[in-house]
């Protein structure tokens, strides 16, 4: 049987009573990925929309197999909303967007544009940039995905040079997701794309991002002492 030990972080008892939203993430990660673990996307969306939520942790040790009944690939995050249980950050984001007009317009055109750009962020940008920067971590001098990545980022630069937001003429969940993909340091350093850089800075300058980012850093930092104690007594 798979065991998941919950670590609950709730802002206050009133929030806990009001919320059925639970974001699951790892209870600890090393310094490198902190601030970039994808539960941040769901935290950020909830903070933008004013949705109450709590965060629970999955043990970092054994993470490849200790929650396969909830996430068949052993990844995070996943989301609970009452009886609804979702894995994949994109699925969770779409679910949250349907709960709040702050994340997705209710008119058919605005909704369609937002969904279109959410899918584009996942399938046309992140699908290329993640393997590209991951290969770069290996220290290879020639990355075979350089051309593909450059092409996708250049196409996006042309779009962002002509608009402030991706969909509906305002901030939506599509901007949240796209900026989270583009803010990866390796991606931001890849080439000179002033419109893209202005866009990323504008989106991650939002108070809800700053809060979600700070909360994630605090979540993992709070686990450092506990993890050290556990290892000393094991």
C-alpha positions as CSV (number, residue, x, y, z in Angstrom):
1,X,0.0,0.0,0.0
2,X,1.2,3.5,-0.8
3,X,1.4,5.9,2.1
4,X,1.3,9.7,1.8
5,X,1.9,11.7,5.0
6,X,0.1,15.0,4.8
7,X,1.7,18.2,6.0
8,X,-0.9,20.8,6.2
9,X,-0.3,24.5,5.8
10,X,-3.4,26.6,6.4
11,X,-3.5,30.3,6.8
12,X,-6.2,30.3,9.4
13,X,-9.1,28.2,10.7
14,X,-11.6,30.2,8.8
15,X,-9.8,29.7,5.5
16,X,-9.7,25.9,6.3
17,X,-13.4,25.8,6.8
18,X,-14.2,27.8,3.7
19,X,-11.9,25.9,1.3
20,X,-12.3,22.6,-0.4
21,X,-9.3,23.3,-2.6
22,X,-6.1,21.4,-1.6
23,X,-2.9,21.8,-3.6
24,X,-0.5,18.8,-3.2
25,X,3.2,19.3,-3.7
26,X,6.4,17.8,-2.3
27,X,7.1,18.4,1.3
28,X,10.7,19.4,0.5
29,X,13.0,19.9,-2.5
30,X,16.7,21.0,-2.8
31,X,17.5,24.7,-3.3
32,X,17.7,24.6,-7.1
33,X,14.0,24.0,-8.0
34,X,12.6,26.2,-5.2
35,X,10.4,28.9,-6.6
36,X,9.9,26.9,-9.8
37,X,8.0,23.8,-8.6
38,X,4.7,23.8,-10.5
39,X,2.4,23.9,-7.5
40,X,3.3,27.6,-7.8
41,X,1.0,27.8,-10.8
42,X,-2.0,26.7,-8.8
43,X,-1.1,28.8,-5.8
44,X,-0.8,31.8,-8.0
45,X,-4.1,31.1,-9.8
46,X,-5.9,30.8,-6.4
47,X,-4.3,34.0,-5.2
48,X,-5.3,35.9,-8.4
49,X,-8.9,34.7,-8.0
50,X,-9.2,35.1,-4.3
51,X,-9.9,31.4,-3.8
52,X,-9.1,29.9,-0.4
53,X,-6.9,26.9,-0.4
54,X,-4.6,24.8,1.6
55,X,-1.3,23.1,0.7
56,X,-0.3,19.5,1.7
57,X,2.9,17.7,1.3
58,X,4.0,14.4,-0.2
59,X,7.3,13.0,1.2
60,X,10.2,13.9,-1.0
61,X,11.9,10.6,-0.2
62,X,10.2,7.9,-2.2
63,X,8.5,10.5,-4.4
64,X,8.8,8.4,-7.6
65,X,6.3,5.8,-6.3
66,X,4.7,7.1,-3.1
67,X,1.7,8.8,-4.7
68,X,1.1,6.9,-8.0
69,X,-2.5,6.4,-7.1
70,X,-3.0,10.2,-7.4
71,X,-0.4,11.0,-10.1
72,X,0.4,8.1,-12.4
73,X,3.8,9.6,-13.3
74,X,4.9,10.3,-9.7
75,X,4.9,14.1,-10.3
76,X,3.5,17.2,-8.6
77,X,1.2,19.1,-8.3
78,X,-2.2,17.6,-8.1
79,X,-5.4,19.3,-6.9
80,X,-8.4,18.4,-4.8
81,X,-11.6,20.3,-5.1
82,X,-14.2,18.4,-3.1
83,X,-14.9,15.2,-5.0
84,X,-12.9,16.5,-8.0
85,X,-9.3,15.2,-8.1
86,X,-7.0,16.3,-10.8
87,X,-3.3,15.8,-11.7
88,X,-1.2,17.9,-14.1
89,X,-0.8,21.6,-13.5
90,X,-2.4,22.5,-16.8
91,X,-5.6,20.6,-15.9
92,X,-5.6,22.1,-12.4
93,X,-5.2,25.6,-13.9
94,X,-8.1,25.1,-16.3
95,X,-10.3,23.9,-13.5
96,X,-9.5,27.0,-11.4
97,X,-10.0,29.3,-14.4
98,X,-13.5,28.0,-14.7
99,X,-14.2,29.0,-11.1
100,X,-13.2,32.7,-11.5
101,X,-13.6,35.3,-14.2
102,X,-10.4,36.8,-12.9
103,X,-8.6,33.9,-14.6
104,X,-10.8,33.4,-17.7
105,X,-13.5,35.6,-19.3
106,X,-17.1,34.2,-19.3
107,X,-17.9,35.4,-22.8
108,X,-17.4,32.6,-25.5
109,X,-14.7,34.5,-27.4
110,X,-12.6,35.4,-24.4
111,X,-12.9,31.9,-23.0
112,X,-11.9,30.3,-26.3
113,X,-8.8,32.6,-26.7
114,X,-7.7,31.9,-23.1
115,X,-8.0,28.1,-23.6
116,X,-6.2,28.4,-26.9
117,X,-3.2,30.1,-25.4
118,X,-3.1,27.8,-22.3
119,X,-2.8,24.9,-24.7
120,X,-0.2,26.8,-26.8
121,X,1.9,27.5,-23.7
122,X,1.9,23.8,-22.9
123,X,2.2,22.2,-26.3
124,X,4.0,24.8,-28.4
125,X,6.4,26.4,-25.9
126,X,6.9,24.3,-22.8
127,X,7.1,21.1,-24.7
128,X,10.1,22.6,-26.5
129,X,11.8,24.7,-23.8
130,X,11.9,22.0,-21.0
131,X,13.9,19.4,-23.0
132,X,16.0,22.2,-24.4
133,X,17.1,23.6,-21.0
134,X,17.3,20.1,-19.5
135,X,19.8,19.0,-22.2
136,X,21.7,22.2,-21.4
137,X,22.2,21.1,-17.9
138,X,24.3,18.2,-19.2
139,X,27.0,20.7,-20.2
140,X,26.8,19.8,-23.9
141,X,28.4,22.5,-26.1
142,X,25.9,21.9,-28.9
143,X,22.3,21.5,-28.0
144,X,20.3,19.8,-30.9
145,X,17.2,21.7,-29.8
146,X,18.6,25.2,-30.1
147,X,17.0,25.8,-33.5
148,X,13.6,24.6,-32.5
149,X,13.6,26.6,-29.2
150,X,14.8,29.7,-31.0
151,X,12.1,29.4,-33.6
152,X,9.3,29.0,-31.0
153,X,10.6,31.9,-28.9
154,X,11.0,34.2,-32.0
155,X,7.4,33.5,-33.1
156,X,6.2,34.3,-29.6
157,X,8.3,37.5,-29.5
158,X,6.4,38.6,-32.7
159,X,3.1,38.1,-31.0
160,X,4.1,39.9,-27.8
161,X,5.5,42.8,-29.7
162,X,1.9,43.6,-30.8
163,X,-0.1,43.0,-27.6
164,X,0.2,43.4,-23.9
165,X,-1.7,40.2,-23.0
166,X,-2.3,36.9,-24.9
167,X,-6.0,36.7,-24.7
168,X,-9.1,38.9,-24.3
169,X,-7.1,42.1,-24.0
170,X,-6.4,41.5,-20.3
171,X,-4.6,39.3,-17.9
172,X,-5.8,35.7,-17.9
173,X,-4.7,32.2,-16.8
174,X,-3.0,32.0,-20.2
175,X,-0.6,34.8,-19.2
176,X,0.0,33.1,-15.8
177,X,1.0,29.9,-17.5
178,X,3.0,31.4,-20.3
179,X,5.0,33.7,-18.0
180,X,5.8,30.8,-15.7
181,X,7.3,28.9,-18.6
182,X,9.2,31.9,-19.9
183,X,10.6,33.0,-16.6
184,X,13.0,30.0,-16.4
185,X,16.4,31.6,-16.2
186,X,17.8,29.7,-19.1
187,X,14.9,30.7,-21.3
188,X,15.1,34.4,-20.3
189,X,18.8,34.4,-21.3
190,X,18.2,32.8,-24.7
191,X,18.5,35.6,-27.2
192,X,17.4,39.2,-27.3
193,X,13.6,39.4,-27.1
194,X,12.6,42.8,-25.6
195,X,8.9,42.3,-25.9
196,X,9.0,38.9,-24.2
197,X,11.2,40.3,-21.4
198,X,8.8,43.1,-20.8
199,X,5.9,40.7,-20.8
200,X,7.5,38.3,-18.3
201,X,8.4,41.2,-16.0
202,X,4.9,42.6,-16.2
203,X,3.2,39.3,-15.4
204,X,5.5,38.2,-12.6
205,X,5.4,41.7,-11.1
206,X,1.8,41.0,-10.1
207,X,1.1,40.9,-6.3
208,X,-0.4,37.4,-6.6
209,X,2.7,36.0,-8.2
210,X,4.9,37.6,-5.6
211,X,2.8,36.1,-2.8
212,X,2.6,32.6,-4.4
213,X,6.4,32.6,-5.0
214,X,7.2,33.8,-1.4
215,X,4.8,31.2,0.0
216,X,6.4,28.4,-1.9
217,X,9.9,29.4,-0.8
218,X,8.6,29.6,2.8
219,X,7.0,26.1,2.5
220,X,10.2,24.4,1.5
221,X,12.4,26.4,3.9
222,X,10.1,25.4,6.7
223,X,10.8,21.8,5.9
224,X,14.6,22.2,6.1
225,X,14.8,21.9,9.9
226,X,12.2,19.2,10.1
227,X,14.1,17.1,7.5
228,X,17.4,17.6,9.3
229,X,15.9,16.4,12.5
230,X,14.3,13.4,10.8
231,X,17.7,12.4,9.2
232,X,19.5,12.8,12.6
233,X,17.1,10.4,14.3
234,X,16.9,7.9,11.5
